[in-house]
């Protein structure tokens, strides 16, 4: 079974994505902030990270930077899932090593799950 990290501070969205991903046979480790996301990554191996950018304690960019700097985490695919749609944010995420960048308002949950599956298959 594939396992992913979902770093999302919006509890409604966290629950919704966790439910939908679990129904697809994907185990989800959910983190409400960037610090908890990094703590979970230190404890467990995941196949993919789904990161929101605007989160408490550490934002998604900081989590992405930390992952890419860590030899054990640097090869984990990362999808930024955020409401930030500015070109500068997209470029920054790609430069830091994000594999994909999805703006929440532009994608249905089923479309997000299809992209997740593309990376974990």
C-alpha positions in Angstrom: 0.0 0.0 0.0 1.3 3.4 -0.9 1.8 5.9 1.9 1.7 9.7 1.5 2.2 12.7 3.7 -0.6 15.3 3.5 0.5 18.6 5.1 -2.7 20.7 5.3 -3.7 23.1 8.0 -7.4 23.4 6.9 -9.0 20.6 8.9 -11.9 20.2 6.5 -9.6 19.8 3.5 -7.3 17.5 5.4 -10.2 15.2 6.3 -11.7 15.3 2.9 -8.4 14.4 1.1 -7.6 11.8 3.7 -11.0 10.1 3.2 -10.8 10.2 -0.6 -7.2 9.0 -0.7 -7.9 6.2 1.8 -10.8 5.0 -0.3 -8.2 4.7 -3.2 -6.1 2.4 -1.0 -3.5 5.0 -0.1 -2.4 5.4 3.5 -2.3 9.0 4.6 -0.1 10.6 7.3 -1.8 13.9 8.0 0.0 16.9 9.4 -1.6 20.2 10.4 1.6 22.3 10.1 5.1 22.1 8.6 6.9 21.1 11.8 4.6 18.1 12.3 5.1 17.2 8.6 8.9 17.1 9.0 8.5 15.1 12.3 6.4 12.5 10.5 8.9 12.4 7.6 11.7 11.7 10.1 9.7 8.8 11.6 8.2 7.1 8.6 8.9 6.4 4.9 6.4 7.9 2.4 6.0 7.5 -1.3 4.9 11.1 -1.9 4.4 14.4 -0.1 1.4 16.6 -0.7 2.2 20.1 0.7 0.1 23.1 1.3 2.2 26.3 1.3 0.4 28.5 3.9 0.7 26.6 7.1 1.6 27.4 10.7 5.1 26.9 12.2 6.8 26.1 8.9 5.3 26.8 5.5 5.3 24.4 2.5 8.4 26.0 1.0 10.3 25.4 4.2 9.2 21.8 4.4 10.1 21.3 0.7 13.6 22.9 1.2 14.2 20.7 4.3 13.1 17.6 2.3 15.4 18.3 -0.6 18.4 19.0 1.7 17.9 15.6 3.5 19.6 12.7 1.7 16.8 10.3 3.0 14.0 12.6 1.8 15.3 14.3 -1.3 14.0 11.7 -3.8 10.4 11.7 -2.5 8.1 13.3 -5.1 6.4 16.5 -3.8 3.2 18.0 -5.1 2.4 21.5 -3.8 -1.4 21.8 -3.2 -2.2 25.4 -2.4 -4.4 28.4 -3.1 -1.3 30.5 -4.0 -1.4 30.9 -7.8 1.1 33.6 -8.3 3.8 32.9 -11.0 6.5 33.7 -8.5 5.2 31.0 -6.0 5.0 28.4 -8.8 8.5 29.2 -10.0 9.9 29.1 -6.4 8.3 25.7 -5.8 9.7 24.3 -9.0 13.1 25.8 -8.3 13.1 24.2 -4.8 12.4 20.8 -6.4 8.6 20.4 -6.4 7.5 17.8 -9.0 4.0 19.4 -9.5 2.1 22.5 -8.4 -1.7 22.4 -8.1 -3.9 25.3 -7.2 -6.8 23.9 -5.0 -9.5 26.1 -6.6 -8.6 24.8 -10.1 -8.7 21.1 -9.4 -11.4 18.7 -8.2 -10.3 16.3 -5.5 -10.6 13.5 -8.1 -8.1 15.3 -10.3 -5.7 15.8 -7.4 -5.9 12.0 -6.6 -5.2 11.2 -10.3 -2.0 13.2 -10.2 -1.0 11.6 -6.8 -1.5 8.2 -8.4 0.7 9.2 -11.4 3.6 9.6 -9.0 3.1 6.6 -6.7 2.5 4.0 -9.4 
